[in-house]
Amino acid sequence: MRRTSTAIAALLLLGACQSADDTTLPPPVAEMPPAPTQADRSELVAAESARLNEWFEDKFQETLDRNPMYQTYLGVKTDYDKWNDVSDAKAIEDMEIQRANIAEMKTLFDFDLLNDQAKLSWRLAEYELAEAEAGFPYRHYDYVFDQMRGVQSGIPAFLVNQHGVTSLSDAEAYVARLEGVETYLAQNIENAEYSASLGIMPPAFAYPYVLNDSKGVITGYPFTTDVSDGSEDSPLMKDFRSKVSGLVEAGTIDDVQAAELLADATTALTSAVGPAYENLIAAMTEQAKSATTEDGAWKLPEGDAYYAMRLKRMTTTDKSAAEVHQLGLDEVARIHEEMRGIMAKVGFEGTLKEFFEFMRTDEQFYLPNTEEGREAYLAEARAQIELMKVDLPSVFNTFPKADMIVKAVEPFREKSAGKAFYSRPAPDGSRPGTYYANLYRMQDMPTYQLQALAFHEGIPGHHMQIAIAQELEGIPSFRKYGGYTAFSEGWGLYSEFLPKEMGYYSDPYDDFGRLAMEIWRAARLVVDTGIHDKQWTREEAIQYLLDNTPNPEGDAKKAIERYIVMPGQATAYKIGMLKILELREQAKGELGESFDIAEFHDVVLKDGPVPLSILEENVMAWVAEKKED
């Protein structure tokens, strides 16, 4: 219920008051209070909006206080020695808190007395509750241990990449987190076993990845070697040793303190981390015995309803699986025609399928599978991003302050990790945004896709969108750090296309690489729905990618395995991109010469991530405003 503003109610009450001594006289006619002036209303709106924003910040801080790992992602060191509580009791409690918060919001604030940004925050808070409610019955459906987001590799990735060490207390907190791995991993194993009891298990192919990752974490000193000089360190020992050495070099600690820290870490690794991972290996080895080769969400309890929920969440639309599938088929056919044009331009004689095979196998498109080849790839990716930075002012008005870097995926997770991904910067500037390129097999990273991939993950893609969102002023933190996959990944894919209009991809093969990346996302619409709705097998889905895209077999295999364990996620990219392009073309058509692409990009990015329906509202409101000018 939306309450009447207390300020307006007070004015009405004051106008109706009379003296208790006037009993012998006719009651005076109550005078209506003067209507609030525009200035008065503006003050009320500003006050109510500021009050709501402050309330949102309080609720965000309460959420942050309950999530130590999220604190670390945001550069906050309050609970730097702790892991999250991932018990089901905590999940239930979090859901109850979210429900109570929205009920409280509706009681305490007047929607009609909010400014536009505060109204949007209200609507997004309601949207997120509805999304959480829809997903809550399926909270046990996400695979705890798989090759993509599995906790087995998430633990070392978190410590290596998120837990910075710039003080003695930071190092001591790192050791405390090593000691806490046993409890944290045990909770996750319990969750995985409970899911399995409901009939929710990853398919058989995922288990070797999980076991390989797990064994890799506890390989090297102090687990499988006695060499303590750092030459044969396990991944976590190597990381901690490096961070402690950094403290010594900075003069923050002395050699004696460093030796004590390394001894404490060694004890924590052998007494907590090692046993925890041994328990995980035993549990997953046992669970793998009953795993099947059935891959899609259809195999799960109420699988159809679960997949429909996932599609809605990932795309922020009501598109059915059948609609998504057909859209994918149509887009694949369209892009094939563009590819044939490039094939003619480079003088290739043969079928499109033969051209794909040429692009998969010709050595000119691949750097050597050596350290030199990997360094050359990273250097060129960095160079392309630097060139793009110079050209950005031609199509953008707003730029991120946060820096970004390009690095290879670490060895402990490169075998199972995806092709490329991005990690957001810390808001306080203590950690840059990072584009990770998976260079485990250089045959899976063709150079003709290098430009498009760098633009997607870096600039003007994920880094630009996410860093700008974090740096926005005047909006609540839950909007700065939240996200909608269709928006973020749609922007990433749009950011592959935009450079074409800026003069990039001048080499036809690079332009083919751009199209190869686009058709990859179009084909995802087909295979994701194929796997989870039409009951395609893993092999059928892999073959579809090999028949319709130029990507190598290893790429296709890894991609399909990703889509299997993350139902619906892969559909967001193309649907988001198509909506952004649709809105851009609609705005162009209505505004004509007054259309400004930099202003359009500001409109898309100015509110942080939003569902696609709200993005459409924002763009159409901008168009209407421009028409009035």
C-alpha positions, 0 to 999 in steps of 0.5 A, a space after each residue: 500500500 502506498 501511504 499519503 505523504 506525511 507532509 501533505 497529511 499534516 497540512 490537511 490536519 492543521 487546516 481542520 483544527 479549531 479552538 475548544 473554547 468556541 462552543 457557543 459560536 457556530 463552527 467556523 468554515 474550515 479553510 482548505 490549505 493552499 495547494 503545495 506550490 511546485 517548489 514545495 512539491 519539488 522539495 517533498 520529492 527530493 526529500 522522499 527520494 533521498 530518504 529512499 536512497 538512504 534506506 536502500 544503502 542501509 539495506 545494501 550494507 546489511 546484505 554486505 554484512 551477511 556476505 564476507 566474500 561479496 565484501 572482498 569482491 567490493 574491496 571491503 576488508 571488514 570480514 576479510 578472514 571469513 567465507 560465506 555461509 552457504 547453508 540452506 538455512 541461510 538461503 531461507 533467511 536471506 529470502 525472508 529478509 528480501 521479502 520483508 525489505 520490500 514490504 517495509 519499502 512499500 510501507 515507509 515510502 510514497 512511490 508518487 513522491 519519488 523522482 524518476 531515478 528513485 522510482 526506477 530503483 523501487 521498480 528494480 527492487 520489486 523486479 529482483 524480489 519477483 525474480 528471487 521468488 521465481 527461482 527460490 523453489 529451484 535453489 538446489 538446482 545449480 550444480 555446486 561442483 562443475 567445470 564452470 562455476 565449481 567451488 573446487 576452483 572457485 576457492 583458489 580463484 577467489 584467494 588468488 585474484 580477490 584477496 589482496 595482501 597489502 598489510 600484515 593483517 591481510 596476510 593473517 586473514 588469508 591464513 584464516 581463510 585457508 583454515 576456514 576452507 575445511 568448513 566452507 567446502 564441507 558445507 558445499 559438499 553437503 549441498 551437493 549431496 542434498 541436490 543429488 538426493 533430489 535427483 539433481 546431479 551434473 552429467 558424467 562428463 563434468 566429474 573428471 573436470 572437478 576431480 582434476 581441478 581438485 587434485 591440482 589445488 593440492 599438488 605441490 608443496 606442502 602436499 606432494 613434495 618436501 621442497 619448501 624453497 618455492 620451486 615446487 609450490 602448490 597454487 595457493 602456496 605459490 600465491 601466498 608466498 608471492 604476496 608475503 614477498 611483496 610485503 617484505 619488499 615494501 618494508 611492511 613486514 620483516 623476514 622473521 614475520 614473513 617466515 612465521 606467516 609462511 609457516 602458518 600457511 603451511 600448517 593451514 594448507 596441510 591441516 585444513 585445505 588438504 583434508 577438505 579437498 581429499 574429502 571432496 575428491 572422495 565424495 565426487 568420486 563416489 557421486 560420479 558412479 551414479 552420474 548419467 549422460 543425460 544432459 538437459 534440464 528436462 532430466 531434472 524434477 519439474 525440468 520444463 518449469 525450471 528451464 522456463 524460469 531460467 530463460 526468463 531470468 537470463 533474457 528478461 523476456 517472456 520468450 518461450 524455448 520454441 521462440 528462442 530456438 527459431 530466432 537462433 535458426 533465423 540468425 544463423 541463416 542470416 549470418 551465413 549469408 554475410 560469411 559467404 560475402 567475405 568468403 568471396 572477398 578473400 577468393 576462397 573457392 568451395 562451400 561455406 563448410 569447407 571455408 570453416 574447415 580452412 579457418 579451423 586448420 590453417 596455421 596462419 590463424 593460430 599462434 604456437 602453443 608455447 609461452 611465446 605464443 601466449 605472450 604474443 596473444 596477450 600483447 596483441 589483445 592489449 594493443 587492440 584495447 589501447 587503440 580502442 581507448 584512443 577512438 572511444 571519444 568518437 562514439 562515447 561521452 562517458 568513460 570509466 575511471 577504473 583501469 583494466 588489465 589483460 591476463 591469461 587464465 591461471 594454470 590451476 583452472 585453465 583446463 576447465 575454465 571458459 574461453 574468456 571472461 571478465 572480472 570487475 574492478 574493486 570500487 576503491 581502485 585497489 584492483 583493476 578490471 581483468 579480461 582473462 583469456 584462456 590460452 590453455 590450447 592456442 588452437 582454440 584461440 584463433 587470431 582472427 577472433 582476437 579483436 572481437 573477443 578483446 572488445 567484448 571482454 574489455 573496451 567498449 564491452 564489459 569493462 566499460 559497462 561494468 566500471 561505468 555502472 560502479 562509478 555512477 552517482 546518485 543511484 543505490 549500490 544495489 543497482 551499481 553492483 547488480 546485473 541482468 545477463 541480457 543487458 550485460 552480455 547484450 552490451 558485450 556482443 553489441 560492443 563486438 559489432 560497434 567497432 565495425 562501424 568505427 573502421 575496425 576489422 579492415 582485414 576481411 579475416 578479422 571481419 570474418 572473426 567478428 561474424 564468427 563470434 556473432 554466429 557463435 552466439 546465434 547458434 547458442 540460441 539453437 543449441 541451448 534450447 536444443 539441449 534443455 527443451 528438445 532433449 538433444 544429446 551433448 554430441 548432437 549439440 557439438 555437431 550442430 556447432 561444428 556444422 554451422 560455425 568455424 570454431 574448432 572442435 575443442 571450442 565446440 566441445 567446451 562450449 556445449 559442456 558450458 551450456 549444459 551446466 548453465 541452462 539458459 545463460 547462453 541465450 542472453 547474449 544475442 537477445 540482448 544485442 538484438 534489443 539494443 540494435 533494435 532500439 538504436 535503429 528505432 531511435 535513428 528512424 525517429 530522430 533522423 539527423 538529431 540522432 547522436 550515437 554518443 548520447 544513445 550510448 549514454 542513455 543505455 549506460 546511464 542507469 546501470 544494468 536494467 531489464 530489457 523492457 526498462 531499457 526500451 522505456 529509457 530509450 523511448 523517453 530519450 527519443 520523446 525528449 529529443 523531439 520536444 527540444 
